[in-house]
Structure formats: C-alpha cells, structure tokens
Amino acid sequence: MISFQVDSHRFHYRAAAVVLDAGQLLLHRLQGDEFWALPGGRVNSGESAAEALAREFNEELGTTVLCGALACTGENFFKYLGEPHHEIGLYFYARLPIGSPLLEKAGTHLGTEGDKRLEFRWFAMQELLDLDMRPQALKAGITAGSLPNHFVQRD
C-alpha cells in the first residue's frame, strides 16, 4: 500500500467509492471511530485506483463493486489518533452488483481490515446533515447533489 511517513505527516494514496442507491449513501468506519467515510482504501504500488477499490471491497466484505467514472479528487489534511496525515484521494462513482447482500439497507454490515472490524451502513441524504462524515468537503458536495472536481480539506 502506498502509505509512508514524510517529515511530520503520514502520507496516503487512497481510492474510495461513492455508492448511491435508492437515495441512500453507503459509508463505513472502523468500529470505535466516531466518524464515517466513503468506503475504500489505500492503493498498492503498480495498481490503479479502480483496481484498488475492487480489491478493498473484496478483502473487507467478500463482495465485488462495479467502479464507474471518477467523481472527484481530493487533498485531505487531518489528524488521526494525534498523528498528522496527508492524503490524496480519488473518489469514484460505483455500484454494487444485483443481488449483493450489501444492498440490504437495514442494519449494519460488518467487514474486516486485517484484525480490525469495520461497520458499513446506508444513510439517507437527510441523515448526512447531522452525521460526522469526513472529509467534510465530500459530505457538503454529496448533500448538495454536486461533488466538486477537486477539493482541499484541512481539519
């Protein structure tokens, strides 16, 4: 995975999915985290961002995802567990295949990332307004119905 320490920041190259279905958005978080994010993960060396997205869904949930057009790009600067991070993110429109158990909107779907537990959940657009979703620029664009081509987020 493309993630390394540079000076004071941990750098990541990440791909994530904007999965919209029946007016709801799929989000995920590590169990114990207070915030939600678009599902995805870090890109490996020699791997395209779309390939990384497909791999991440398979590894974390055992399902496929159909990656579509690039929705936006982002430069995200944030602190996580007290450590500063610098992330370059590619966000793709994506959809789940017909019959995917992940299409069930009720409840929480559980996944894993290594030895960590992940929660996947669908949220109606109205619910996003009061939800701690990061990066905030993505939340603002999704709820407004228009993602920016590019954003820079500094938390």
C-alpha positions in Angstrom: 0.0 0.0 0.0 1.2 3.5 -0.7 1.4 4.9 2.8 4.6 6.2 4.3 6.0 8.8 6.8 7.4 12.1 5.3 8.7 14.6 7.9 5.8 15.2 10.3 3.0 13.7 8.2 1.8 10.2 7.3 1.1 10.2 3.5 -1.6 8.0 1.9 -2.8 7.4 -1.6 -6.5 6.4 -1.3 -9.3 5.3 -3.5 -12.9 5.4 -2.3 -16.4 4.7 -3.7 -19.5 7.0 -3.9 -22.1 4.2 -3.8 -25.6 5.7 -4.0 -28.7 3.5 -4.2 -32.4 4.4 -3.7 -31.5 7.9 -2.3 -29.0 6.5 0.2 -25.2 6.6 0.5 -23.0 3.7 1.7 -20.5 4.7 4.4 -18.1 2.8 6.6 -15.9 3.3 9.7 -13.6 1.4 11.9 -15.5 0.1 14.9 -14.9 2.6 17.7 -14.3 5.6 15.5 -16.8 8.4 15.8 -16.8 9.5 12.2 -17.9 7.9 8.9 -16.2 7.9 5.5 -16.7 6.7 1.9 -15.6 3.0 1.7 -12.3 2.3 0.1 -8.7 2.0 1.0 -5.1 2.6 0.1 -3.8 1.9 -3.4 -0.9 -0.6 -3.8 2.2 0.2 -5.9 1.5 -0.8 -9.5 -2.3 -0.9 -9.0 -4.8 1.6 -10.5 -7.1 3.3 -8.1 -10.1 1.5 -9.6 -8.3 -1.9 -9.1 -7.6 -0.9 -5.5 -11.3 -0.1 -4.9 -12.4 -3.5 -6.2 -9.7 -5.2 -4.1 -10.7 -3.4 -1.0 -14.4 -4.3 -1.3 -13.4 -7.9 -1.9 -10.9 -8.0 1.1 -13.2 -6.2 3.5 -16.6 -7.6 2.6 -16.0 -10.5 0.2 -18.1 -8.7 -2.5 -17.4 -7.0 -5.8 -18.1 -3.4 -6.6 -18.5 -2.0 -10.1 -16.3 1.0 -10.4 -17.6 3.8 -12.7 -16.4 7.3 -13.5 -14.1 9.4 -11.4 -16.3 11.7 -9.3 -13.7 14.0 -7.8 -10.2 14.2 -6.4 -9.2 15.5 -3.0 -6.2 16.6 -0.9 -7.1 15.9 2.7 -5.0 17.0 5.7 -6.2 15.7 9.0 -5.1 14.3 12.4 -6.0 10.8 13.3 -5.1 9.4 16.8 -3.0 12.5 17.2 -0.9 12.0 14.1 -1.0 14.4 11.2 -1.9 12.8 7.8 -1.7 14.0 4.2 -4.0 12.0 1.9 -4.5 12.2 -1.9 -7.9 10.7 -2.6 -9.6 9.6 -5.9 -13.4 9.2 -5.4 -15.2 7.1 -8.0 -18.9 6.6 -8.6 -19.6 2.9 -8.0 -22.4 0.4 -7.7 -22.9 -3.0 -6.2 -23.9 -5.9 -8.4 -27.5 -7.0 -8.4 -28.1 -9.5 -5.6 -25.3 -8.2 -3.4 -26.2 -8.7 0.3 -24.7 -5.2 0.9 -27.7 -3.7 -0.9 -29.8 -4.5 2.2 -30.3 -1.0 3.7 -31.4 -2.1 7.2 -28.8 -2.5 9.9 -25.1 -2.7 9.8 -22.9 -4.8 7.6 -19.7 -6.0 9.2 -16.3 -6.3 7.5 -12.7 -6.6 8.4 -9.5 -4.8 7.6 -6.7 -7.0 8.8 -7.5 -7.6 12.5 -9.8 -4.5 12.7 -13.6 -4.6 12.5 -15.4 -2.4 10.0 -19.0 -1.2 10.0 -20.8 -0.5 6.7 -24.1 1.3 6.8 -26.5 3.1 4.5 -27.6 6.7 5.2 -30.4 8.7 3.7 -29.3 12.1 2.4 -31.2 13.9 5.2 -29.3 11.8 7.8 -25.9 13.1 6.4 -26.6 16.6 7.5 -26.1 15.7 11.2 -23.6 12.9 10.7 -19.8 13.2 11.3 -18.7 12.3 7.8 -15.2 13.0 6.6 -13.8 14.7 4.6 -16.4 17.4 5.2 -16.0 18.7 1.6 -17.3 15.4 0.3 -20.3 15.5 2.6 -21.1 19.0 1.5 -20.9 18.1 -2.2 -22.9 14.9 -1.8 -25.7 16.5 0.2 -25.8 19.4 -2.3 -26.0 17.0 -5.2 -22.8 18.2 -6.9 -19.4 17.0 -6.0 -16.5 19.4 -6.7 -14.0 18.3 -9.3 -11.3 18.8 -6.7 -11.1 19.8 -3.1 -8.6 20.7 -0.4 -9.7 19.9 3.1 -7.7 21.0 6.2 -9.1 19.8 9.5 
